Amino acid sequence: MENSYRFYTNKDCIYLPCHKVESTEDFNCMFCYCPLYFLEYCGGNYKDSSGIKDCSDCLIPHKPKGYDYINKKIAEVNEEKIMKKFGRDK
């Protein structure tokens, strides 16, 4: 499978689909649990439910381009931390 390190669908998962979608054909299971969950500004479509992030309406990690978005966001956060650490803001 081409690009299987970026995208795959676990058709054997009993929770598929774990979000409301029309079709599971383009549903990416690579990030079953979103690595951006702990970011205050993740860029996703989430709701605050008594101080707990409810990401049930967010499909960013499950879209075909989700892998690229998540890796770009992680790189941005790391760059911001480095800039802060060394006293240089963007």
PDB file with one MODEL, atoms N, CA, C and O in Angstrom:
MODEL        1
ATOM      1  N   MET A   1       0.843  -1.185   0.000  1.00  0.00           N
ATOM      2  CA  MET A   1       0.000   0.000   0.000  1.00  0.00           C
ATOM      3  C   MET A   1       0.889   1.251   0.000  1.00  0.00           C
ATOM      4  O   MET A   1       1.732   1.422   0.880  1.00  0.00           O
ATOM      5  N   GLU A   2       0.696   2.093  -0.967  1.00  0.00           N
ATOM      6  CA  GLU A   2       1.465   3.322  -1.072  1.00  0.00           C
ATOM      7  C   GLU A   2       1.091   4.281   0.050  1.00  0.00           C
ATOM      8  O   GLU A   2      -0.088   4.450   0.363  1.00  0.00           O
ATOM      9  N   ASN A   3       2.090   4.902   0.651  1.00  0.00           N
ATOM     10  CA  ASN A   3       1.916   5.870   1.738  1.00  0.00           C
ATOM     11  C   ASN A   3       1.203   5.279   2.962  1.00  0.00           C
ATOM     12  O   ASN A   3       0.515   6.005   3.681  1.00  0.00           O
ATOM     13  N   SER A   4       1.355   3.994   3.203  1.00  0.00           N
ATOM     14  CA  SER A   4       0.662   3.369   4.330  1.00  0.00           C
ATOM     15  C   SER A   4       1.172   3.888   5.670  1.00  0.00           C
ATOM     16  O   SER A   4       0.511   3.697   6.691  1.00  0.00           O
ATOM     17  N   TYR A   5       2.332   4.539   5.687  1.00  0.00           N
ATOM     18  CA  TYR A   5       2.822   5.143   6.919  1.00  0.00           C
ATOM     19  C   TYR A   5       2.061   6.432   7.221  1.00  0.00           C
ATOM     20  O   TYR A   5       2.166   6.952   8.332  1.00  0.00           O
ATOM     21  N   ARG A   6       1.306   6.958   6.271  1.00  0.00           N
ATOM     22  CA  ARG A   6       0.546   8.193   6.433  1.00  0.00           C
ATOM     23  C   ARG A   6      -0.957   7.968   6.541  1.00  0.00           C
ATOM     24  O   ARG A   6      -1.686   8.798   7.085  1.00  0.00           O
ATOM     25  N   PHE A   7      -1.401   6.849   6.023  1.00  0.00           N
ATOM     26  CA  PHE A   7      -2.840   6.630   5.949  1.00  0.00           C
ATOM     27  C   PHE A   7      -3.166   5.146   5.933  1.00  0.00           C
ATOM     28  O   PHE A   7      -2.605   4.381   5.149  1.00  0.00           O
ATOM     29  N   TYR A   8      -4.066   4.756   6.797  1.00  0.00           N
ATOM     30  CA  TYR A   8      -4.634   3.416   6.709  1.00  0.00           C
ATOM     31  C   TYR A   8      -5.985   3.402   7.429  1.00  0.00           C
ATOM     32  O   TYR A   8      -6.233   4.226   8.309  1.00  0.00           O
ATOM     33  N   THR A   9      -6.825   2.493   7.060  1.00  0.00           N
ATOM     34  CA  THR A   9      -8.124   2.330   7.698  1.00  0.00           C
ATOM     35  C   THR A   9      -8.164   0.945   8.322  1.00  0.00           C
ATOM     36  O   THR A   9      -7.987  -0.065   7.639  1.00  0.00           O
ATOM     37  N   ASN A  10      -8.398   0.911   9.619  1.00  0.00           N
ATOM     38  CA  ASN A  10      -8.475  -0.360  10.331  1.00  0.00           C
ATOM     39  C   ASN A  10      -9.892  -0.908  10.211  1.00  0.00           C
ATOM     40  O   ASN A  10     -10.747  -0.664  11.063  1.00  0.00           O
ATOM     41  N   LYS A  11     -10.114  -1.632   9.163  1.00  0.00           N
ATOM     42  CA  LYS A  11     -11.462  -2.141   8.874  1.00  0.00           C
ATOM     43  C   LYS A  11     -11.929  -3.197   9.876  1.00  0.00           C
ATOM     44  O   LYS A  11     -13.112  -3.536   9.911  1.00  0.00           O
ATOM     45  N   ASP A  12     -11.014  -3.716  10.687  1.00  0.00           N
ATOM     46  CA  ASP A  12     -11.374  -4.697  11.711  1.00  0.00           C
ATOM     47  C   ASP A  12     -11.721  -4.060  13.054  1.00  0.00           C
ATOM     48  O   ASP A  12     -12.136  -4.756  13.980  1.00  0.00           O
ATOM     49  N   CYS A  13     -11.557  -2.767  13.163  1.00  0.00           N
ATOM     50  CA  CYS A  13     -11.817  -2.073  14.431  1.00  0.00           C
ATOM     51  C   CYS A  13     -13.324  -2.066  14.737  1.00  0.00           C
ATOM     52  O   CYS A  13     -14.135  -1.708  13.882  1.00  0.00           O
ATOM     53  N   ILE A  14     -13.679  -2.457  15.937  1.00  0.00           N
ATOM     54  CA  ILE A  14     -15.101  -2.493  16.301  1.00  0.00           C
ATOM     55  C   ILE A  14     -15.679  -1.090  16.463  1.00  0.00           C
ATOM     56  O   ILE A  14     -16.899  -0.929  16.507  1.00  0.00           O
ATOM     57  N   TYR A  15     -14.819  -0.068  16.552  1.00  0.00           N
ATOM     58  CA  TYR A  15     -15.290   1.304  16.715  1.00  0.00           C
ATOM     59  C   TYR A  15     -15.374   2.081  15.403  1.00  0.00           C
ATOM     60  O   TYR A  15     -15.818   3.229  15.396  1.00  0.00           O
ATOM     61  N   LEU A  16     -14.959   1.477  14.307  1.00  0.00           N
ATOM     62  CA  LEU A  16     -14.974   2.159  13.013  1.00  0.00           C
ATOM     63  C   LEU A  16     -16.407   2.315  12.513  1.00  0.00           C
ATOM     64  O   LEU A  16     -17.129   1.323  12.417  1.00  0.00           O
ATOM     65  N   PRO A  17     -16.823   3.500  12.201  1.00  0.00           N
ATOM     66  CA  PRO A  17     -16.138   4.778  12.398  1.00  0.00           C
ATOM     67  C   PRO A  17     -16.394   5.310  13.822  1.00  0.00           C
ATOM     68  O   PRO A  17     -17.486   5.160  14.370  1.00  0.00           O
ATOM     69  N   CYS A  18     -15.387   5.915  14.381  1.00  0.00           N
ATOM     70  CA  CYS A  18     -15.507   6.455  15.736  1.00  0.00           C
ATOM     71  C   CYS A  18     -16.079   7.877  15.718  1.00  0.00           C
ATOM     72  O   CYS A  18     -16.339   8.458  16.771  1.00  0.00           O
ATOM     73  N   HIS A  19     -16.268   8.421  14.542  1.00  0.00           N
ATOM     74  CA  HIS A  19     -16.891   9.734  14.355  1.00  0.00           C
ATOM     75  C   HIS A  19     -17.983   9.576  13.296  1.00  0.00           C
ATOM     76  O   HIS A  19     -17.973   8.628  12.510  1.00  0.00           O
ATOM     77  N   LYS A  20     -18.909  10.509  13.294  1.00  0.00           N
ATOM     78  CA  LYS A  20     -19.968  10.470  12.282  1.00  0.00           C
ATOM     79  C   LYS A  20     -19.399  10.876  10.933  1.00  0.00           C
ATOM     80  O   LYS A  20     -18.950  12.009  10.757  1.00  0.00           O
ATOM     81  N   VAL A  21     -19.418   9.961   9.991  1.00  0.00           N
ATOM     82  CA  VAL A  21     -18.938  10.212   8.630  1.00  0.00           C
ATOM     83  C   VAL A  21     -19.881   9.536   7.644  1.00  0.00           C
ATOM     84  O   VAL A  21     -20.572   8.573   7.974  1.00  0.00           O
ATOM     85  N   GLU A  22     -19.888  10.060   6.440  1.00  0.00           N
ATOM     86  CA  GLU A  22     -20.732   9.468   5.404  1.00  0.00           C
ATOM     87  C   GLU A  22     -20.158   8.148   4.904  1.00  0.00           C
ATOM     88  O   GLU A  22     -20.897   7.208   4.614  1.00  0.00           O
ATOM     89  N   SER A  23     -18.839   8.090   4.809  1.00  0.00           N
ATOM     90  CA  SER A  23     -18.183   6.907   4.273  1.00  0.00           C
ATOM     91  C   SER A  23     -16.861   6.692   5.008  1.00  0.00           C
ATOM     92  O   SER A  23     -16.195   7.655   5.387  1.00  0.00           O
ATOM     93  N   THR A  24     -16.488   5.447   5.207  1.00  0.00           N
ATOM     94  CA  THR A  24     -15.200   5.154   5.839  1.00  0.00           C
ATOM     95  C   THR A  24     -14.086   4.967   4.811  1.00  0.00           C
ATOM     96  O   THR A  24     -12.951   4.654   5.172  1.00  0.00           O
ATOM     97  N   GLU A  25     -14.409   5.156   3.535  1.00  0.00           N
ATOM     98  CA  GLU A  25     -13.428   4.970   2.465  1.00  0.00           C
ATOM     99  C   GLU A  25     -12.187   5.850   2.664  1.00  0.00           C
ATOM    100  O   GLU A  25     -11.067   5.390   2.440  1.00  0.00           O
ATOM    101  N   ASP A  26     -12.370   7.088   3.074  1.00  0.00           N
ATOM    102  CA  ASP A  26     -11.259   8.021   3.279  1.00  0.00           C
ATOM    103  C   ASP A  26     -11.035   8.315   4.761  1.00  0.00           C
ATOM    104  O   ASP A  26     -10.575   9.402   5.109  1.00  0.00           O
ATOM    105  N   PHE A  27     -11.349   7.377   5.624  1.00  0.00           N
ATOM    106  CA  PHE A  27     -11.211   7.555   7.065  1.00  0.00           C
ATOM    107  C   PHE A  27      -9.852   7.029   7.505  1.00  0.00           C
ATOM    108  O   PHE A  27      -9.568   5.839   7.373  1.00  0.00           O
ATOM    109  N   ASN A  28      -9.014   7.916   8.026  1.00  0.00           N
ATOM    110  CA  ASN A  28      -7.657   7.564   8.425  1.00  0.00           C
ATOM    111  C   ASN A  28      -7.615   7.195   9.906  1.00  0.00           C
ATOM    112  O   ASN A  28      -8.001   7.988  10.764  1.00  0.00           O
ATOM    113  N   CYS A  29      -7.148   6.002  10.189  1.00  0.00           N
ATOM    114  CA  CYS A  29      -7.027   5.527  11.571  1.00  0.00           C
ATOM    115  C   CYS A  29      -5.603   5.704  12.115  1.00  0.00           C
ATOM    116  O   CYS A  29      -5.307   5.260  13.225  1.00  0.00           O
ATOM    117  N   MET A  30      -4.732   6.342  11.350  1.00  0.00           N
ATOM    118  CA  MET A  30      -3.336   6.497  11.770  1.00  0.00           C
ATOM    119  C   MET A  30      -3.236   7.113  13.162  1.00  0.00           C
ATOM    120  O   MET A  30      -2.487   6.628  14.009  1.00  0.00           O
ATOM    121  N   PHE A  31      -3.987   8.174  13.390  1.00  0.00           N
ATOM    122  CA  PHE A  31      -3.986   8.819  14.699  1.00  0.00           C
ATOM    123  C   PHE A  31      -5.327   8.517  15.368  1.00  0.00           C
ATOM    124  O   PHE A  31      -6.223   9.360  15.413  1.00  0.00           O
ATOM    125  N   CYS A  32      -5.438   7.318  15.875  1.00  0.00           N
ATOM    126  CA  CYS A  32      -6.668   6.914  16.557  1.00  0.00           C
ATOM    127  C   CYS A  32      -6.913   7.867  17.731  1.00  0.00           C
ATOM    128  O   CYS A  32      -8.057   8.217  18.022  1.00  0.00           O
ATOM    129  N   TYR A  33      -5.863   8.274  18.385  1.00  0.00           N
ATOM    130  CA  TYR A  33      -5.921   9.255  19.463  1.00  0.00           C
ATOM    131  C   TYR A  33      -5.091  10.449  18.996  1.00  0.00           C
ATOM    132  O   TYR A  33      -3.905  10.304  18.698  1.00  0.00           O
ATOM    133  N   CYS A  34      -5.701  11.608  18.932  1.00  0.00           N
ATOM    134  CA  CYS A  34      -5.033  12.773  18.347  1.00  0.00           C
ATOM    135  C   CYS A  34      -3.861  13.263  19.204  1.00  0.00           C
ATOM    136  O   CYS A  34      -4.043  13.548  20.387  1.00  0.00           O
ATOM    137  N   PRO A  35      -2.675  13.362  18.629  1.00  0.00           N
ATOM    138  CA  PRO A  35      -1.518  13.869  19.369  1.00  0.00           C
ATOM    139  C   PRO A  35      -1.633  15.355  19.708  1.00  0.00           C
ATOM    140  O   PRO A  35      -0.840  15.865  20.499  1.00  0.00           O
ATOM    141  N   LEU A  36      -2.594  16.050  19.129  1.00  0.00           N
ATOM    142  CA  LEU A  36      -2.759  17.477  19.397  1.00  0.00           C
ATOM    143  C   LEU A  36      -3.761  17.753  20.520  1.00  0.00           C
ATOM    144  O   LEU A  36      -4.035  18.911  20.834  1.00  0.00           O
ATOM    145  N   TYR A  37      -4.298  16.718  21.112  1.00  0.00           N
ATOM    146  CA  TYR A  37      -5.333  16.871  22.134  1.00  0.00           C
ATOM    147  C   TYR A  37      -4.909  17.820  23.253  1.00  0.00           C
ATOM    148  O   TYR A  37      -5.723  18.616  23.721  1.00  0.00           O
ATOM    149  N   PHE A  38      -3.670  17.753  23.683  1.00  0.00           N
ATOM    150  CA  PHE A  38      -3.215  18.550  24.814  1.00  0.00           C
ATOM    151  C   PHE A  38      -2.828  19.975  24.452  1.00  0.00           C
ATOM    152  O   PHE A  38      -2.457  20.753  25.330  1.00  0.00           O
ATOM    153  N   LEU A  39      -2.906  20.326  23.186  1.00  0.00           N
ATOM    154  CA  LEU A  39      -2.626  21.704  22.784  1.00  0.00           C
ATOM    155  C   LEU A  39      -3.861  22.566  23.004  1.00  0.00           C
ATOM    156  O   LEU A  39      -4.978  22.167  22.674  1.00  0.00           O
ATOM    157  N   GLU A  40      -3.651  23.745  23.562  1.00  0.00           N
ATOM    158  CA  GLU A  40      -4.780  24.647  23.764  1.00  0.00           C
ATOM    159  C   GLU A  40      -5.364  25.090  22.432  1.00  0.00           C
ATOM    160  O   GLU A  40      -6.582  25.163  22.274  1.00  0.00           O
ATOM    161  N   TYR A  41      -4.490  25.386  21.473  1.00  0.00           N
ATOM    162  CA  TYR A  41      -4.923  25.825  20.143  1.00  0.00           C
ATOM    163  C   TYR A  41      -4.481  24.790  19.112  1.00  0.00           C
ATOM    164  O   TYR A  41      -3.473  24.969  18.430  1.00  0.00           O
ATOM    165  N   CYS A  42      -5.230  23.733  19.012  1.00  0.00           N
ATOM    166  CA  CYS A  42      -4.863  22.642  18.107  1.00  0.00           C
ATOM    167  C   CYS A  42      -5.324  22.908  16.675  1.00  0.00           C
ATOM    168  O   CYS A  42      -4.802  22.315  15.731  1.00  0.00           O
ATOM    169  N   GLY A  43      -6.299  23.797  16.518  1.00  0.00           N
ATOM    170  CA  GLY A  43      -6.830  24.086  15.195  1.00  0.00           C
ATOM    171  C   GLY A  43      -8.011  23.212  14.818  1.00  0.00           C
ATOM    172  O   GLY A  43      -8.562  23.336  13.724  1.00  0.00           O
ATOM    173  N   GLY A  44      -8.392  22.337  15.716  1.00  0.00           N
ATOM    174  CA  GLY A  44      -9.499  21.431  15.427  1.00  0.00           C
ATOM    175  C   GLY A  44     -10.846  21.986  15.849  1.00  0.00           C
ATOM    176  O   GLY A  44     -10.949  23.048  16.462  1.00  0.00           O
ATOM    177  N   ASN A  45     -11.851  21.246  15.505  1.00  0.00           N
ATOM    178  CA  ASN A  45     -13.226  21.619  15.808  1.00  0.00           C
ATOM    179  C   ASN A  45     -13.649  20.901  17.093  1.00  0.00           C
ATOM    180  O   ASN A  45     -14.244  19.824  17.047  1.00  0.00           O
ATOM    181  N   TYR A  46     -13.333  21.512  18.239  1.00  0.00           N
ATOM    182  CA  TYR A  46     -13.663  20.876  19.503  1.00  0.00           C
ATOM    183  C   TYR A  46     -14.570  21.785  20.331  1.00  0.00           C
ATOM    184  O   TYR A  46     -14.682  22.985  20.082  1.00  0.00           O
ATOM    185  N   LYS A  47     -15.211  21.168  21.324  1.00  0.00           N
ATOM    186  CA  LYS A  47     -16.055  21.911  22.259  1.00  0.00           C
ATOM    187  C   LYS A  47     -15.491  21.713  23.655  1.00  0.00           C
ATOM    188  O   LYS A  47     -14.919  20.668  23.965  1.00  0.00           O
ATOM    189  N   ASP A  48     -15.658  22.732  24.496  1.00  0.00           N
ATOM    190  CA  ASP A  48     -15.274  22.609  25.899  1.00  0.00           C
ATOM    191  C   ASP A  48     -16.476  22.053  26.656  1.00  0.00           C
ATOM    192  O   ASP A  48     -17.554  22.646  26.648  1.00  0.00           O
ATOM    193  N   SER A  49     -16.283  20.928  27.296  1.00  0.00           N
ATOM    194  CA  SER A  49     -17.354  20.295  28.053  1.00  0.00           C
ATOM    195  C   SER A  49     -16.911  20.210  29.511  1.00  0.00           C
ATOM    196  O   SER A  49     -16.312  19.224  29.940  1.00  0.00           O
ATOM    197  N   SER A  50     -17.221  21.270  30.263  1.00  0.00           N
ATOM    198  CA  SER A  50     -16.837  21.353  31.684  1.00  0.00           C
ATOM    199  C   SER A  50     -15.329  21.208  31.874  1.00  0.00           C
ATOM    200  O   SER A  50     -14.874  20.488  32.763  1.00  0.00           O
ATOM    201  N   GLY A  51     -14.562  21.897  31.036  1.00  0.00           N
ATOM    202  CA  GLY A  51     -13.106  21.872  31.135  1.00  0.00           C
ATOM    203  C   GLY A  51     -12.441  20.701  30.442  1.00  0.00           C
ATOM    204  O   GLY A  51     -11.221  20.558  30.507  1.00  0.00           O
ATOM    205  N   ILE A  52     -13.214  19.867  29.784  1.00  0.00           N
ATOM    206  CA  ILE A  52     -12.669  18.720  29.063  1.00  0.00           C
ATOM    207  C   ILE A  52     -12.911  18.933  27.577  1.00  0.00           C
ATOM    208  O   ILE A  52     -14.016  19.276  27.155  1.00  0.00           O
ATOM    209  N   LYS A  53     -11.879  18.727  26.805  1.00  0.00           N
ATOM    210  CA  LYS A  53     -11.973  18.887  25.361  1.00  0.00           C
ATOM    211  C   LYS A  53     -12.808  17.766  24.765  1.00  0.00           C
ATOM    212  O   LYS A  53     -12.496  16.589  24.947  1.00  0.00           O
ATOM    213  N   ASP A  54     -13.861  18.126  24.059  1.00  0.00           N
ATOM    214  CA  ASP A  54     -14.702  17.147  23.370  1.00  0.00           C
ATOM    215  C   ASP A  54     -14.408  17.269  21.882  1.00  0.00           C
ATOM    216  O   ASP A  54     -14.826  18.225  21.229  1.00  0.00           O
ATOM    217  N   CYS A  55     -13.694  16.304  21.363  1.00  0.00           N
ATOM    218  CA  CYS A  55     -13.240  16.335  19.973  1.00  0.00           C
ATOM    219  C   CYS A  55     -14.084  15.449  19.062  1.00  0.00           C
ATOM    220  O   CYS A  55     -13.669  15.122  17.950  1.00  0.00           O
ATOM    221  N   SER A  56     -15.251  15.066  19.527  1.00  0.00           N
ATOM    222  CA  SER A  56     -16.059  14.124  18.751  1.00  0.00           C
ATOM    223  C   SER A  56     -16.514  14.686  17.407  1.00  0.00           C
ATOM    224  O   SER A  56     -16.863  13.918  16.511  1.00  0.00           O
ATOM    225  N   ASP A  57     -16.518  16.011  17.246  1.00  0.00           N
ATOM    226  CA  ASP A  57     -16.895  16.612  15.960  1.00  0.00           C
ATOM    227  C   ASP A  57     -15.690  16.932  15.075  1.00  0.00           C
ATOM    228  O   ASP A  57     -15.857  17.433  13.963  1.00  0.00           O
ATOM    229  N   CYS A  58     -14.493  16.651  15.553  1.00  0.00           N
ATOM    230  CA  CYS A  58     -13.281  16.973  14.793  1.00  0.00           C
ATOM    231  C   CYS A  58     -12.820  15.767  13.986  1.00  0.00           C
ATOM    232  O   CYS A  58     -12.699  14.659  14.509  1.00  0.00           O
ATOM    233  N   LEU A  59     -12.570  16.003  12.715  1.00  0.00           N
ATOM    234  CA  LEU A  59     -12.115  14.920  11.836  1.00  0.00           C
ATOM    235  C   LEU A  59     -10.698  15.141  11.302  1.00  0.00           C
ATOM    236  O   LEU A  59     -10.242  14.385  10.444  1.00  0.00           O
ATOM    237  N   ILE A  60      -9.997  16.167  11.796  1.00  0.00           N
ATOM    238  CA  ILE A  60      -8.653  16.464  11.277  1.00  0.00           C
ATOM    239  C   ILE A  60      -7.747  15.232  11.270  1.00  0.00           C
ATOM    240  O   ILE A  60      -7.148  14.939  10.235  1.00  0.00           O
ATOM    241  N   PRO A  61      -7.620  14.500  12.377  1.00  0.00           N
ATOM    242  CA  PRO A  61      -6.703  13.352  12.334  1.00  0.00           C
ATOM    243  C   PRO A  61      -7.171  12.234  11.419  1.00  0.00           C
ATOM    244  O   PRO A  61      -6.372  11.380  11.032  1.00  0.00           O
ATOM    245  N   HIS A  62      -8.438  12.224  11.068  1.00  0.00           N
ATOM    246  CA  HIS A  62      -8.996  11.120  10.292  1.00  0.00           C
ATOM    247  C   HIS A  62      -9.168  11.422   8.809  1.00  0.00           C
ATOM    248  O   HIS A  62      -9.639  10.574   8.051  1.00  0.00           O
ATOM    249  N   LYS A  63      -8.790  12.617   8.395  1.00  0.00           N
ATOM    250  CA  LYS A  63      -8.871  12.966   6.971  1.00  0.00           C
ATOM    251  C   LYS A  63      -7.582  12.552   6.269  1.00  0.00           C
ATOM    252  O   LYS A  63      -6.553  12.392   6.924  1.00  0.00           O
ATOM    253  N   PRO A  64      -7.618  12.378   4.971  1.00  0.00           N
ATOM    254  CA  PRO A  64      -6.411  11.970   4.241  1.00  0.00           C
ATOM    255  C   PRO A  64      -5.215  12.896   4.463  1.00  0.00           C
ATOM    256  O   PRO A  64      -4.078  12.426   4.471  1.00  0.00           O
ATOM    257  N   LYS A  65      -5.441  14.193   4.643  1.00  0.00           N
ATOM    258  CA  LYS A  65      -4.335  15.142   4.849  1.00  0.00           C
ATOM    259  C   LYS A  65      -4.044  15.372   6.330  1.00  0.00           C
ATOM    260  O   LYS A  65      -3.227  16.228   6.669  1.00  0.00           O
ATOM    261  N   GLY A  66      -4.698  14.626   7.213  1.00  0.00           N
ATOM    262  CA  GLY A  66      -4.522  14.792   8.652  1.00  0.00           C
ATOM    263  C   GLY A  66      -3.094  14.563   9.117  1.00  0.00           C
ATOM    264  O   GLY A  66      -2.604  15.267  10.000  1.00  0.00           O
ATOM    265  N   TYR A  67      -2.430  13.585   8.529  1.00  0.00           N
ATOM    266  CA  TYR A  67      -1.045  13.282   8.883  1.00  0.00           C
ATOM    267  C   TYR A  67      -0.160  14.507   8.678  1.00  0.00           C
ATOM    268  O   TYR A  67       0.644  14.855   9.543  1.00  0.00           O
ATOM    269  N   ASP A  68      -0.314  15.155   7.530  1.00  0.00           N
ATOM    270  CA  ASP A  68       0.487  16.347   7.221  1.00  0.00           C
ATOM    271  C   ASP A  68       0.149  17.492   8.174  1.00  0.00           C
ATOM    272  O   ASP A  68       1.049  18.175   8.663  1.00  0.00           O
ATOM    273  N   TYR A  69      -1.138  17.707   8.440  1.00  0.00           N
ATOM    274  CA  TYR A  69      -1.559  18.787   9.334  1.00  0.00           C
ATOM    275  C   TYR A  69      -0.969  18.591  10.730  1.00  0.00           C
ATOM    276  O   TYR A  69      -0.412  19.525  11.307  1.00  0.00           O
ATOM    277  N   ILE A  70      -1.086  17.396  11.266  1.00  0.00           N
ATOM    278  CA  ILE A  70      -0.608  17.123  12.624  1.00  0.00           C
ATOM    279  C   ILE A  70       0.902  17.302  12.721  1.00  0.00           C
ATOM    280  O   ILE A  70       1.389  17.907  13.677  1.00  0.00           O
ATOM    281  N   ASN A  71       1.643  16.792  11.758  1.00  0.00           N
ATOM    282  CA  ASN A  71       3.097  16.943  11.797  1.00  0.00           C
ATOM    283  C   ASN A  71       3.515  18.402  11.654  1.00  0.00           C
ATOM    284  O   ASN A  71       4.477  18.835  12.288  1.00  0.00           O
ATOM    285  N   LYS A  72       2.807  19.155  10.831  1.00  0.00           N
ATOM    286  CA  LYS A  72       3.119  20.585  10.676  1.00  0.00           C
ATOM    287  C   LYS A  72       2.836  21.333  11.985  1.00  0.00           C
ATOM    288  O   LYS A  72       3.620  22.186  12.400  1.00  0.00           O
ATOM    289  N   LYS A  73       1.723  21.008  12.624  1.00  0.00           N
ATOM    290  CA  LYS A  73       1.353  21.668  13.879  1.00  0.00           C
ATOM    291  C   LYS A  73       2.362  21.349  14.977  1.00  0.00           C
ATOM    292  O   LYS A  73       2.737  22.238  15.742  1.00  0.00           O
ATOM    293  N   ILE A  74       2.802  20.115  15.066  1.00  0.00           N
ATOM    294  CA  ILE A  74       3.809  19.731  16.060  1.00  0.00           C
ATOM    295  C   ILE A  74       5.113  20.482  15.807  1.00  0.00           C
ATOM    296  O   ILE A  74       5.750  20.943  16.754  1.00  0.00           O
ATOM    297  N   ALA A  75       5.515  20.611  14.557  1.00  0.00           N
ATOM    298  CA  ALA A  75       6.732  21.353  14.217  1.00  0.00           C
ATOM    299  C   ALA A  75       6.604  22.825  14.608  1.00  0.00           C
ATOM    300  O   ALA A  75       7.560  23.419  15.106  1.00  0.00           O
ATOM    301  N   GLU A  76       5.427  23.416  14.383  1.00  0.00           N
ATOM    302  CA  GLU A  76       5.197  24.819  14.756  1.00  0.00           C
ATOM    303  C   GLU A  76       5.303  25.011  16.266  1.00  0.00           C
ATOM    304  O   GLU A  76       5.932  25.962  16.730  1.00  0.00           O
ATOM    305  N   VAL A  77       4.697  24.119  17.021  1.00  0.00           N
ATOM    306  CA  VAL A  77       4.744  24.210  18.487  1.00  0.00           C
ATOM    307  C   VAL A  77       6.179  24.067  18.978  1.00  0.00           C
ATOM    308  O   VAL A  77       6.606  24.810  19.862  1.00  0.00           O
ATOM    309  N   ASN A  78       6.924  23.127  18.417  1.00  0.00           N
ATOM    310  CA  ASN A  78       8.323  22.945  18.804  1.00  0.00           C
ATOM    311  C   ASN A  78       9.152  24.178  18.470  1.00  0.00           C
ATOM    312  O   ASN A  78      10.011  24.579  19.255  1.00  0.00           O
ATOM    313  N   GLU A  79       8.903  24.774  17.325  1.00  0.00           N
ATOM    314  CA  GLU A  79       9.633  25.977  16.938  1.00  0.00           C
ATOM    315  C   GLU A  79       9.332  27.126  17.905  1.00  0.00           C
ATOM    316  O   GLU A  79      10.236  27.867  18.289  1.00  0.00           O
ATOM    317  N   GLU A  80       8.073  27.273  18.296  1.00  0.00           N
ATOM    318  CA  GLU A  80       7.700  28.313  19.254  1.00  0.00           C
ATOM    319  C   GLU A  80       8.406  28.105  20.590  1.00  0.00           C
ATOM    320  O   GLU A  80       8.869  29.070  21.199  1.00  0.00           O
ATOM    321  N   LYS A  81       8.494  26.871  21.048  1.00  0.00           N
ATOM    322  CA  LYS A  81       9.166  26.571  22.314  1.00  0.00           C
ATOM    323  C   LYS A  81      10.648  26.904  22.235  1.00  0.00           C
ATOM    324  O   LYS A  81      11.214  27.447  23.183  1.00  0.00           O
ATOM    325  N   ILE A  82      11.275  26.586  21.120  1.00  0.00           N
ATOM    326  CA  ILE A  82      12.694  26.884  20.938  1.00  0.00           C
ATOM    327  C   ILE A  82      12.915  28.387  20.931  1.00  0.00           C
ATOM    328  O   ILE A  82      13.855  28.884  21.551  1.00  0.00           O
ATOM    329  N   MET A  83      12.046  29.116  20.228  1.00  0.00           N
ATOM    330  CA  MET A  83      12.174  30.574  20.176  1.00  0.00           C
ATOM    331  C   MET A  83      12.020  31.187  21.566  1.00  0.00           C
ATOM    332  O   MET A  83      12.758  32.103  21.929  1.00  0.00           O
ATOM    333  N   LYS A  84      11.073  30.686  22.335  1.00  0.00           N
ATOM    334  CA  LYS A  84      10.872  31.192  23.698  1.00  0.00           C
ATOM    335  C   LYS A  84      12.084  30.886  24.574  1.00  0.00           C
ATOM    336  O   LYS A  84      12.543  31.740  25.332  1.00  0.00           O
ATOM    337  N   LYS A  85      12.586  29.688  24.466  1.00  0.00           N
ATOM    338  CA  LYS A  85      13.702  29.249  25.296  1.00  0.00           C
ATOM    339  C   LYS A  85      14.932  30.097  25.075  1.00  0.00           C
ATOM    340  O   LYS A  85      15.663  30.396  26.020  1.00  0.00           O
ATOM    341  N   PHE A  86      15.166  30.482  23.850  1.00  0.00           N
ATOM    342  CA  PHE A  86      16.357  31.249  23.537  1.00  0.00           C
ATOM    343  C   PHE A  86      16.086  32.746  23.429  1.00  0.00           C
ATOM    344  O   PHE A  86      16.939  33.505  22.969  1.00  0.00           O
ATOM    345  N   GLY A  87      14.881  33.171  23.859  1.00  0.00           N
ATOM    346  CA  GLY A  87      14.571  34.591  23.942  1.00  0.00           C
ATOM    347  C   GLY A  87      14.312  35.289  22.623  1.00  0.00           C
ATOM    348  O   GLY A  87      14.426  36.512  22.533  1.00  0.00           O
ATOM    349  N   ARG A  88      13.971  34.540  21.621  1.00  0.00           N
ATOM    350  CA  ARG A  88      13.671  35.149  20.322  1.00  0.00           C
ATOM    351  C   ARG A  88      12.246  34.831  19.965  1.00  0.00           C
ATOM    352  O   ARG A  88      11.883  33.670  19.775  1.00  0.00           O
ATOM    353  N   ASP A  89      11.446  35.852  19.876  1.00  0.00           N
ATOM    354  CA  ASP A  89      10.062  35.656  19.426  1.00  0.00           C
ATOM    355  C   ASP A  89      10.006  35.856  17.937  1.00  0.00           C
ATOM    356  O   ASP A  89      10.849  36.542  17.359  1.00  0.00           O
ATOM    357  N   LYS A  90       9.013  35.256  17.312  1.00  0.00           N
ATOM    358  CA  LYS A  90       8.842  35.395  15.853  1.00  0.00           C
ATOM    359  C   LYS A  90       8.513  36.803  15.490  1.00  0.00           C
ATOM    360  O   LYS A  90       8.333  37.111  14.312  1.00  0.00           O
TER     361      LYS A  90
ENDMDL
END
